[in-house]
Amino acid sequence: MGWEVRPSASVSQNEDRSQVLHMVESYFGCGAIRSDPSDTTVKWEVRSLPLLLERVIPHFERWPMLSAKQRDFESFAAICGRMEYGSHLTSAGLAEIVEIAAGMNPSGKRRFDPLAIIGELTR
């Protein structure tokens, strides 16, 4: 279909506070810490679907976030759940994932127009 779905959970901190990210990495037992080239922060990130499903998502289901990020997390968990069952491998399933993702992080930058992607997938 020409599109790839890559789920990612991350936490960023200013470089002088990176010890917190090492604690997060140790707690979850997965992920990697790297510099963010767009600014002066460092980021702990998990991109493995199995690790997201086994470690990260269950943590935040048990201990929900006390901010608006909880809604984004619920959408993220729904997307990962759909991917676990291969929905991202069909045009209809991928269009559904794009629609869910489009509602996440409304103040963030988008590299692609979700409506254009959905239109391309449902032709």
N, CA, C and O atoms as a GROMACS GRO file, in nm:
protein
  492
    1MET      N    1   0.082  -0.120   0.000
    1MET     CA    2   0.000   0.000   0.000
    1MET      C    3   0.086   0.126   0.000
    1MET      O    4   0.035   0.236  -0.022
    2GLY      N    5   0.214   0.111   0.024
    2GLY     CA    6   0.303   0.225   0.020
    2GLY      C    7   0.316   0.302   0.150
    2GLY      O    8   0.379   0.408   0.153
    3TRP      N    9   0.256   0.252   0.258
    3TRP     CA   10   0.265   0.319   0.388
    3TRP      C   11   0.314   0.220   0.493
    3TRP      O   12   0.286   0.100   0.485
    4GLU      N   13   0.386   0.271   0.590
    4GLU     CA   14   0.436   0.190   0.700
    4GLU      C   15   0.388   0.251   0.831
    4GLU      O   16   0.392   0.373   0.849
    5VAL      N   17   0.344   0.167   0.922
    5VAL     CA   18   0.299   0.213   1.053
    5VAL      C   19   0.406   0.176   1.154
    5VAL      O   20   0.442   0.059   1.166
    6ARG      N   21   0.458   0.275   1.227
    6ARG     CA   22   0.562   0.252   1.326
    6ARG      C   23   0.522   0.315   1.459
    6ARG      O   24   0.542   0.435   1.478
    7PRO      N   25   0.465   0.238   1.550
    7PRO     CA   26   0.428   0.296   1.679
    7PRO      C   27   0.552   0.330   1.760
    7PRO      O   28   0.654   0.261   1.752
    8SER      N   29   0.542   0.436   1.838
    8SER     CA   30   0.654   0.481   1.919
    8SER      C   31   0.603   0.551   2.043
    8SER      O   32   0.517   0.639   2.035
    9ALA      N   33   0.655   0.512   2.158
    9ALA     CA   34   0.627   0.582   2.283
    9ALA      C   35   0.758   0.646   2.328
    9ALA      O   36   0.863   0.583   2.324
   10SER      N   37   0.750   0.772   2.371
   10SER     CA   38   0.874   0.840   2.410
   10SER      C   39   0.850   0.938   2.524
   10SER      O   40   0.739   0.986   2.547
   11VAL      N   41   0.959   0.966   2.593
   11VAL     CA   42   0.962   1.067   2.699
   11VAL      C   43   1.086   1.151   2.674
   11VAL      O   44   1.195   1.097   2.652
   12SER      N   45   1.070   1.284   2.676
   12SER     CA   46   1.182   1.375   2.652
   12SER      C   47   1.214   1.455   2.777
   12SER      O   48   1.127   1.485   2.859
   13GLN      N   49   1.341   1.490   2.789
   13GLN     CA   50   1.389   1.573   2.899
   13GLN      C   51   1.502   1.661   2.846
   13GLN      O   52   1.566   1.628   2.746
   14ASN      N   53   1.525   1.772   2.914
   14ASN     CA   54   1.645   1.849   2.882
   14ASN      C   55   1.766   1.762   2.910
   14ASN      O   56   1.763   1.677   2.999
   15GLU      N   57   1.870   1.784   2.835
   15GLU     CA   58   1.989   1.699   2.844
   15GLU      C   59   2.046   1.692   2.986
   15GLU      O   60   2.097   1.588   3.027
   16ASP      N   61   2.037   1.802   3.062
   16ASP     CA   62   2.093   1.803   3.198
   16ASP      C   63   2.009   1.723   3.297
   16ASP      O   64   2.047   1.708   3.413
   17ARG      N   65   1.894   1.673   3.253
   17ARG     CA   66   1.808   1.592   3.340
   17ARG      C   67   1.790   1.450   3.285
   17ARG      O   68   1.691   1.384   3.314
   18SER      N   69   1.884   1.405   3.207
   18SER     CA   70   1.871   1.276   3.140
   18SER      C   71   1.871   1.157   3.236
   18SER      O   72   1.830   1.047   3.197
   19GLN      N   73   1.915   1.177   3.361
   19GLN     CA   74   1.916   1.066   3.456
   19GLN      C   75   1.774   1.010   3.476
   19GLN      O   76   1.757   0.892   3.503
   20VAL      N   77   1.674   1.096   3.464
   20VAL     CA   78   1.534   1.051   3.476
   20VAL      C   79   1.503   0.950   3.366
   20VAL      O   80   1.434   0.850   3.390
   21LEU      N   81   1.553   0.975   3.246
   21LEU     CA   82   1.526   0.883   3.135
   21LEU      C   83   1.594   0.749   3.157
   21LEU      O   84   1.540   0.645   3.118
   22HIS      N   85   1.710   0.750   3.217
   22HIS     CA   86   1.778   0.623   3.249
   22HIS      C   87   1.697   0.543   3.351
   22HIS      O   88   1.695   0.420   3.346
   23MET      N   89   1.632   0.612   3.442
   23MET     CA   90   1.545   0.546   3.539
   23MET      C   91   1.423   0.486   3.468
   23MET      O   92   1.381   0.375   3.500
   24VAL      N   93   1.367   0.560   3.374
   24VAL     CA   94   1.252   0.511   3.297
   24VAL      C   95   1.293   0.388   3.216
   24VAL      O   96   1.222   0.287   3.214
   25GLU      N   97   1.407   0.395   3.150
   25GLU     CA   98   1.458   0.283   3.072
   25GLU      C   99   1.479   0.160   3.160
   25GLU      O  100   1.444   0.048   3.121
   26SER      N  101   1.534   0.181   3.279
   26SER     CA  102   1.556   0.070   3.372
   26SER      C  103   1.424   0.012   3.421
   26SER      O  104   1.409  -0.110   3.430
   27TYR      N  105   1.329   0.097   3.452
   27TYR     CA  106   1.198   0.052   3.500
   27TYR      C  107   1.129  -0.038   3.398
   27TYR      O  108   1.082  -0.147   3.432
   28PHE      N  109   1.124   0.008   3.273
   28PHE     CA  110   1.053  -0.068   3.170
   28PHE      C  111   1.139  -0.182   3.114
   28PHE      O  112   1.085  -0.277   3.058
   29GLY      N  113   1.270  -0.173   3.128
   29GLY     CA  114   1.358  -0.277   3.077
   29GLY      C  115   1.362  -0.284   2.927
   29GLY      O  116   1.385  -0.391   2.869
   30CYS      N  117   1.340  -0.171   2.862
   30CYS     CA  118   1.341  -0.167   2.715
   30CYS      C  119   1.356  -0.023   2.670
   30CYS      O  120   1.355   0.071   2.749
   31GLY      N  121   1.370  -0.008   2.540
   31GLY     CA  122   1.381   0.125   2.482
   31GLY      C  123   1.526   0.167   2.466
   31GLY      O  124   1.619   0.094   2.502
   32ALA      N  125   1.542   0.285   2.412
   32ALA     CA  126   1.675   0.341   2.390
   32ALA      C  127   1.670   0.490   2.420
   32ALA      O  128   1.566   0.555   2.405
   33ILE      N  129   1.783   0.542   2.462
   33ILE     CA  130   1.795   0.686   2.489
   33ILE      C  131   1.882   0.746   2.380
   33ILE      O  132   1.989   0.693   2.348
   34ARG      N  133   1.835   0.856   2.323
   34ARG     CA  134   1.910   0.922   2.216
   34ARG      C  135   1.887   1.072   2.222
   34ARG      O  136   1.789   1.119   2.280
   35SER      N  137   1.978   1.145   2.162
   35SER     CA  138   1.962   1.290   2.151
   35SER      C  139   1.856   1.319   2.046
   35SER      O  140   1.845   1.247   1.946
   36ASP      N  141   1.779   1.423   2.069
   36ASP     CA  142   1.680   1.467   1.971
   36ASP      C  143   1.747   1.575   1.886
   36ASP      O  144   1.778   1.682   1.938
   37PRO      N  145   1.768   1.550   1.757
   37PRO     CA  146   1.840   1.646   1.674
   37PRO      C  147   1.766   1.778   1.653
   37PRO      O  148   1.826   1.877   1.609
   38SER      N  149   1.636   1.782   1.684
   38SER     CA  150   1.560   1.904   1.660
   38SER      C  151   1.576   2.007   1.771
   38SER      O  152   1.539   2.123   1.754
   39ASP      N  153   1.630   1.967   1.885
   39ASP     CA  154   1.648   2.061   1.996
   39ASP      C  155   1.757   2.010   2.091
   39ASP      O  156   1.839   1.928   2.052
   40THR      N  157   1.759   2.058   2.213
   40THR     CA  158   1.865   2.020   2.307
   40THR      C  159   1.815   1.918   2.411
   40THR      O  160   1.863   1.915   2.524
   41THR      N  161   1.719   1.836   2.370
   41THR     CA  162   1.666   1.736   2.462
   41THR      C  163   1.721   1.598   2.428
   41THR      O  164   1.778   1.575   2.322
   42VAL      N  165   1.702   1.507   2.523
   42VAL     CA  166   1.727   1.366   2.498
   42VAL      C  167   1.593   1.294   2.514
   42VAL      O  168   1.502   1.344   2.580
   43LYS      N  169   1.584   1.176   2.453
   43LYS     CA  170   1.456   1.108   2.447
   43LYS      C  171   1.477   0.960   2.476
   43LYS      O  172   1.569   0.897   2.423
   44TRP      N  173   1.389   0.905   2.562
   44TRP     CA  174   1.379   0.759   2.578
   44TRP      C  175   1.265   0.718   2.487
   44TRP      O  176   1.158   0.777   2.489
   45GLU      N  177   1.289   0.614   2.406
   45GLU     CA  178   1.188   0.576   2.308
   45GLU      C  179   1.180   0.424   2.294
   45GLU      O  180   1.282   0.355   2.295
   46VAL      N  181   1.058   0.375   2.280
   46VAL     CA  182   1.032   0.233   2.251
   46VAL      C  183   0.956   0.228   2.120
   46VAL      O  184   0.853   0.293   2.104
   47ARG      N  185   1.007   0.149   2.026
   47ARG     CA  186   0.943   0.136   1.895
   47ARG      C  187   0.900  -0.007   1.864
   47ARG      O  188   0.842  -0.033   1.759
   48SER      N  189   0.926  -0.098   1.953
   48SER     CA  190   0.892  -0.239   1.933
   48SER      C  191   0.746  -0.263   1.972
   48SER      O  192   0.708  -0.241   2.087
   49LEU      N  193   0.665  -0.307   1.876
   49LEU     CA  194   0.524  -0.333   1.906
   49LEU      C  195   0.508  -0.436   2.018
   49LEU      O  196   0.430  -0.412   2.110
   50PRO      N  197   0.580  -0.549   2.015
   50PRO     CA  198   0.565  -0.644   2.126
   50PRO      C  199   0.600  -0.584   2.263
   50PRO      O  200   0.531  -0.612   2.361
   51LEU      N  201   0.706  -0.504   2.270
   51LEU     CA  202   0.743  -0.443   2.398
   51LEU      C  203   0.642  -0.336   2.441
   51LEU      O  204   0.614  -0.322   2.560
   52LEU      N  205   0.590  -0.263   2.346
   52LEU     CA  206   0.485  -0.166   2.380
   52LEU      C  207   0.363  -0.238   2.438
   52LEU      O  208   0.306  -0.193   2.537
   53LEU      N  209   0.325  -0.349   2.375
   53LEU     CA  210   0.207  -0.424   2.419
   53LEU      C  211   0.230  -0.496   2.552
   53LEU      O  212   0.138  -0.510   2.632
   54GLU      N  213   0.352  -0.543   2.575
   54GLU     CA  214   0.382  -0.623   2.695
   54GLU      C  215   0.420  -0.539   2.817
   54GLU      O  216   0.392  -0.578   2.930
   55ARG      N  217   0.484  -0.424   2.794
   55ARG     CA  218   0.540  -0.350   2.908
   55ARG      C  219   0.483  -0.209   2.925
   55ARG      O  220   0.440  -0.172   3.034
   56VAL      N  221   0.484  -0.131   2.819
   56VAL     CA  222   0.449   0.010   2.830
   56VAL      C  223   0.298   0.030   2.844
   56VAL      O  224   0.253   0.097   2.937
   57ILE      N  225   0.222  -0.028   2.754
   57ILE     CA  226   0.076  -0.008   2.756
   57ILE      C  227   0.014  -0.060   2.885
   57ILE      O  228  -0.068   0.010   2.944
   58PRO      N  229   0.050  -0.181   2.931
   58PRO     CA  230  -0.010  -0.227   3.059
   58PRO      C  231   0.020  -0.134   3.177
   58PRO      O  232  -0.063  -0.118   3.266
   59HIS      N  233   0.139  -0.073   3.178
   59HIS     CA  234   0.173   0.020   3.287
   59HIS      C  235   0.074   0.137   3.290
   59HIS      O  236   0.021   0.171   3.396
   60PHE      N  237   0.050   0.197   3.175
   60PHE     CA  238  -0.037   0.314   3.171
   60PHE      C  239  -0.186   0.277   3.176
   60PHE      O  240  -0.270   0.364   3.201
   61GLU      N  241  -0.218   0.152   3.151
   61GLU     CA  242  -0.356   0.107   3.177
   61GLU      C  243  -0.378   0.092   3.327
   61GLU      O  244  -0.485   0.123   3.379
   62ARG      N  245  -0.275   0.046   3.397
   62ARG     CA  246  -0.286   0.029   3.542
   62ARG      C  247  -0.276   0.162   3.615
   62ARG      O  248  -0.347   0.185   3.713
   63TRP      N  249  -0.188   0.251   3.567
   63TRP     CA  250  -0.169   0.382   3.629
   63TRP      C  251  -0.189   0.490   3.522
   63TRP      O  252  -0.092   0.535   3.461
   64PRO      N  253  -0.315   0.531   3.499
   64PRO     CA  254  -0.344   0.630   3.394
   64PRO      C  255  -0.277   0.764   3.422
   64PRO      O  256  -0.252   0.802   3.536
   65MET      N  257  -0.249   0.834   3.314
   65MET     CA  258  -0.192   0.968   3.325
   65MET      C  259  -0.297   1.065   3.375
   65MET      O  260  -0.416   1.049   3.346
   66LEU      N  261  -0.255   1.164   3.448
   66LEU     CA  262  -0.348   1.262   3.504
   66LEU      C  263  -0.343   1.390   3.423
   66LEU      O  264  -0.337   1.500   3.478
   67SER      N  265  -0.346   1.375   3.292
   67SER     CA  266  -0.343   1.491   3.203
   67SER      C  267  -0.417   1.456   3.075
   67SER      O  268  -0.466   1.344   3.058
   68ALA      N  269  -0.425   1.552   2.985
   68ALA     CA  270  -0.490   1.529   2.856
   68ALA      C  271  -0.418   1.423   2.774
   68ALA      O  272  -0.475   1.368   2.680
   69LYS      N  273  -0.292   1.394   2.807
   69LYS     CA  274  -0.217   1.290   2.736
   69LYS      C  275  -0.283   1.153   2.749
   69LYS      O  276  -0.258   1.064   2.668
   70GLN      N  277  -0.368   1.134   2.850
   70GLN     CA  278  -0.435   1.006   2.868
   70GLN      C  279  -0.521   0.972   2.747
   70GLN      O  280  -0.525   0.856   2.705
   71ARG      N  281  -0.589   1.071   2.689
   71ARG     CA  282  -0.671   1.045   2.570
   71ARG      C  283  -0.583   0.999   2.453
   71ARG      O  284  -0.618   0.907   2.380
   72ASP      N  285  -0.467   1.065   2.437
   72ASP     CA  286  -0.376   1.022   2.331
   72ASP      C  287  -0.326   0.881   2.358
   72ASP      O  288  -0.314   0.800   2.265
   73PHE      N  289  -0.297   0.850   2.484
   73PHE     CA  290  -0.252   0.715   2.518
   73PHE      C  291  -0.359   0.612   2.481
   73PHE      O  292  -0.326   0.508   2.423
   74GLU      N  293  -0.484   0.640   2.512
   74GLU     CA  294  -0.592   0.545   2.481
   74GLU      C  295  -0.601   0.521   2.330
   74GLU      O  296  -0.624   0.409   2.285
   75SER      N  297  -0.584   0.626   2.253
   75SER     CA  298  -0.583   0.612   2.107
   75SER      C  299  -0.462   0.530   2.062
   75SER      O  300  -0.473   0.442   1.977
   76PHE      N  301  -0.346   0.560   2.120
   76PHE     CA  302  -0.223   0.488   2.089
   76PHE      C  303  -0.239   0.339   2.120
   76PHE      O  304  -0.201   0.254   2.040
   77ALA      N  305  -0.294   0.308   2.238
   77ALA     CA  306  -0.314   0.168   2.277
   77ALA      C  307  -0.410   0.099   2.180
   77ALA      O  308  -0.390  -0.017   2.146
   78ALA      N  309  -0.513   0.170   2.136
   78ALA     CA  310  -0.608   0.113   2.039
   78ALA      C  311  -0.538   0.082   1.907
   78ALA      O  312  -0.563  -0.022   1.846
   79ILE      N  313  -0.453   0.173   1.862
   79ILE     CA  314  -0.378   0.151   1.738
   79ILE      C  315  -0.287   0.029   1.752
   79ILE      O  316  -0.284  -0.057   1.664
   80CYS      N  317  -0.213   0.022   1.862
   80CYS     CA  318  -0.123  -0.092   1.884
   80CYS      C  319  -0.201  -0.223   1.888
   80CYS      O  320  -0.156  -0.324   1.835
   81GLY      N  321  -0.318  -0.221   1.952
   81GLY     CA  322  -0.403  -0.340   1.956
   81GLY      C  323  -0.447  -0.383   1.818
   81GLY      O  324  -0.448  -0.502   1.787
   82ARG      N  325  -0.483  -0.287   1.735
   82ARG     CA  326  -0.522  -0.319   1.597
   82ARG      C  327  -0.403  -0.376   1.519
   82ARG      O  328  -0.418  -0.470   1.441
   83MET      N  329  -0.286  -0.319   1.542
   83MET     CA  330  -0.166  -0.368   1.473
   83MET      C  331  -0.132  -0.510   1.516
   83MET      O  332  -0.087  -0.591   1.434
   84GLU      N  333  -0.155  -0.541   1.643
   84GLU     CA  334  -0.127  -0.676   1.692
   84GLU      C  335  -0.204  -0.780   1.610
   84GLU      O  336  -0.156  -0.891   1.589
   85TYR      N  337  -0.323  -0.744   1.564
   85TYR     CA  338  -0.406  -0.836   1.486
   85TYR      C  339  -0.395  -0.812   1.335
   85TYR      O  340  -0.472  -0.869   1.258
   86GLY      N  341  -0.298  -0.729   1.293
   86GLY     CA  342  -0.270  -0.713   1.152
   86GLY      C  343  -0.359  -0.616   1.077
   86GLY      O  344  -0.358  -0.614   0.954
   87SER      N  345  -0.436  -0.534   1.147
   87SER     CA  346  -0.525  -0.439   1.079
   87SER      C  347  -0.450  -0.343   0.989
   87SER      O  348  -0.502  -0.300   0.886
   88HIS      N  349  -0.327  -0.310   1.026
   88HIS     CA  350  -0.248  -0.214   0.948
   88HIS      C  351  -0.205  -0.270   0.812
   88HIS      O  352  -0.149  -0.198   0.730
   89LEU      N  353  -0.231  -0.398   0.790
   89LEU     CA  354  -0.190  -0.463   0.665
   89LEU      C  355  -0.300  -0.462   0.558
   89LEU      O  356  -0.280  -0.511   0.447
   90THR      N  357  -0.416  -0.405   0.593
   90THR     CA  358  -0.524  -0.392   0.495
   90THR      C  359  -0.554  -0.243   0.475
   90THR      O  360  -0.529  -0.162   0.564
   91SER      N  361  -0.606  -0.209   0.360
   91SER     CA  362  -0.638  -0.069   0.332
   91SER      C  363  -0.741  -0.015   0.431
   91SER      O  364  -0.725   0.096   0.483
   92ALA      N  365  -0.844  -0.092   0.457
   92ALA     CA  366  -0.949  -0.045   0.549
   92ALA      C  367  -0.896  -0.031   0.691
   92ALA      O  368  -0.926   0.066   0.760
   93GLY      N  369  -0.817  -0.128   0.734
   93GLY     CA  370  -0.761  -0.122   0.869
   93GLY      C  371  -0.664  -0.007   0.885
   93GLY      O  372  -0.663   0.061   0.988
   94LEU      N  373  -0.581   0.015   0.783
   94LEU     CA  374  -0.485   0.124   0.788
   94LEU      C  375  -0.557   0.259   0.787
   94LEU      O  376  -0.516   0.351   0.857
   95ALA      N  377  -0.663   0.271   0.708
   95ALA     CA  378  -0.741   0.395   0.707
   95ALA      C  379  -0.799   0.423   0.846
   95ALA      O  380  -0.801   0.537   0.891
   96GLU      N  381  -0.846   0.319   0.913
   96GLU     CA  382  -0.899   0.334   1.048
   96GLU      C  383  -0.790   0.380   1.146
   96GLU      O  384  -0.814   0.465   1.231
   97ILE      N  385  -0.672   0.323   1.133
   97ILE     CA  386  -0.559   0.362   1.218
   97ILE      C  387  -0.521   0.508   1.193
   97ILE      O  388  -0.496   0.582   1.288
   98VAL      N  389  -0.516   0.548   1.067
   98VAL     CA  390  -0.483   0.687   1.034
   98VAL      C  391  -0.587   0.782   1.094
   98VAL      O  392  -0.553   0.888   1.146
   99GLU      N  393  -0.714   0.743   1.088
   99GLU     CA  394  -0.820   0.826   1.145
   99GLU      C  395  -0.803   0.841   1.296
   99GLU      O  396  -0.820   0.951   1.350
  100ILE      N  397  -0.770   0.733   1.364
  100ILE     CA  398  -0.748   0.741   1.510
  100ILE      C  399  -0.627   0.829   1.539
  100ILE      O  400  -0.633   0.916   1.626
  101ALA      N  401  -0.518   0.806   1.466
  101ALA     CA  402  -0.395   0.883   1.488
  101ALA      C  403  -0.415   1.031   1.460
  101ALA      O  404  -0.352   1.115   1.525
  102ALA      N  405  -0.500   1.065   1.365
  102ALA     CA  406  -0.524   1.205   1.331
  102ALA      C  407  -0.581   1.283   1.449
  102ALA      O  408  -0.563   1.405   1.457
  103GLY      N  409  -0.650   1.215   1.539
  103GLY     CA  410  -0.707   1.281   1.656
  103GLY      C  411  -0.609   1.297   1.771
  103GLY      O  412  -0.642   1.360   1.872
  104MET      N  413  -0.492   1.242   1.756
  104MET     CA  414  -0.391   1.249   1.863
  104MET      C  415  -0.306   1.375   1.850
  104MET      O  416  -0.283   1.425   1.740
  105ASN      N  417  -0.258   1.425   1.964
  105ASN     CA  418  -0.164   1.536   1.969
  105ASN      C  419  -0.200   1.648   1.871
  105ASN      O  420  -0.126   1.674   1.776
  106PRO      N  421  -0.315   1.712   1.892
  106PRO     CA  422  -0.362   1.812   1.795
  106PRO      C  423  -0.268   1.930   1.775
  106PRO      O  424  -0.274   1.997   1.672
  107SER      N  425  -0.181   1.958   1.871
  107SER     CA  426  -0.090   2.072   1.855
  107SER      C  427   0.042   2.031   1.788
  107SER      O  428   0.128   2.116   1.763
  108GLY      N  429   0.059   1.902   1.759
  108GLY     CA  430   0.183   1.854   1.699
  108GLY      C  431   0.190   1.878   1.549
  108GLY      O  432   0.089   1.908   1.485
  109LYS      N  433   0.310   1.865   1.495
  109LYS     CA  434   0.329   1.881   1.351
  109LYS      C  435   0.294   1.750   1.281
  109LYS      O  436   0.317   1.642   1.335
  110ARG      N  437   0.239   1.760   1.162
  110ARG     CA  438   0.206   1.643   1.081
  110ARG      C  439   0.288   1.648   0.952
  110ARG      O  440   0.292   1.750   0.883
  111ARG      N  441   0.352   1.537   0.923
  111ARG     CA  442   0.428   1.530   0.797
  111ARG      C  443   0.337   1.504   0.679
  111ARG      O  444   0.367   1.542   0.566
  112PHE      N  445   0.222   1.438   0.706
  112PHE     CA  446   0.130   1.402   0.599
  112PHE      C  447  -0.012   1.441   0.639
  112PHE      O  448  -0.044   1.445   0.758
  113ASP      N  449  -0.096   1.470   0.541
  113ASP     CA  450  -0.235   1.504   0.566
  113ASP      C  451  -0.315   1.374   0.584
  113ASP      O  452  -0.326   1.295   0.491
  114PRO      N  453  -0.370   1.353   0.705
  114PRO     CA  454  -0.446   1.229   0.729
  114PRO      C  455  -0.560   1.207   0.631
  114PRO      O  456  -0.583   1.094   0.588
  115LEU      N  457  -0.632   1.312   0.594
  115LEU     CA  458  -0.744   1.297   0.501
  115LEU      C  459  -0.697   1.252   0.363
  115LEU      O  460  -0.765   1.175   0.295
  116ALA      N  461  -0.580   1.300   0.322
  116ALA     CA  462  -0.524   1.258   0.193
  116ALA      C  463  -0.485   1.111   0.197
  116ALA      O  464  -0.506   1.037   0.101
  117ILE      N  465  -0.428   1.068   0.308
  117ILE     CA  466  -0.390   0.927   0.322
  117ILE      C  467  -0.514   0.838   0.318
  117ILE      O  468  -0.518   0.737   0.247
  118ILE      N  469  -0.616   0.877   0.395
  118ILE     CA  470  -0.740   0.799   0.399
  118ILE      C  471  -0.802   0.794   0.260
  118ILE      O  472  -0.849   0.688   0.216
  119GLY      N  473  -0.804   0.907   0.190
  119GLY     CA  474  -0.858   0.910   0.054
  119GLY      C  475  -0.782   0.817  -0.038
  119GLY      O  476  -0.843   0.748  -0.121
  120GLU      N  477  -0.650   0.815  -0.026
  120GLU     CA  478  -0.567   0.728  -0.109
  120GLU      C  479  -0.595   0.580  -0.078
  120GLU      O  480  -0.597   0.496  -0.168
  121LEU      N  481  -0.617   0.550   0.048
  121LEU     CA  482  -0.638   0.410   0.090
  121LEU      C  483  -0.776   0.358   0.054
  121LEU      O  484  -0.794   0.238   0.036
  122THR      N  485  -0.873   0.447   0.045
  122THR     CA  486  -1.011   0.402   0.023
  122THR      C  487  -1.056   0.419  -0.122
  122THR      O  488  -1.174   0.401  -0.153
  123ARG      N  489  -0.964   0.451  -0.211
  123ARG     CA  490  -1.000   0.463  -0.354
  123ARG      C  491  -1.039   0.331  -0.413
  123ARG      O  492  -1.072   0.324  -0.531
   0.00000   0.00000   0.00000
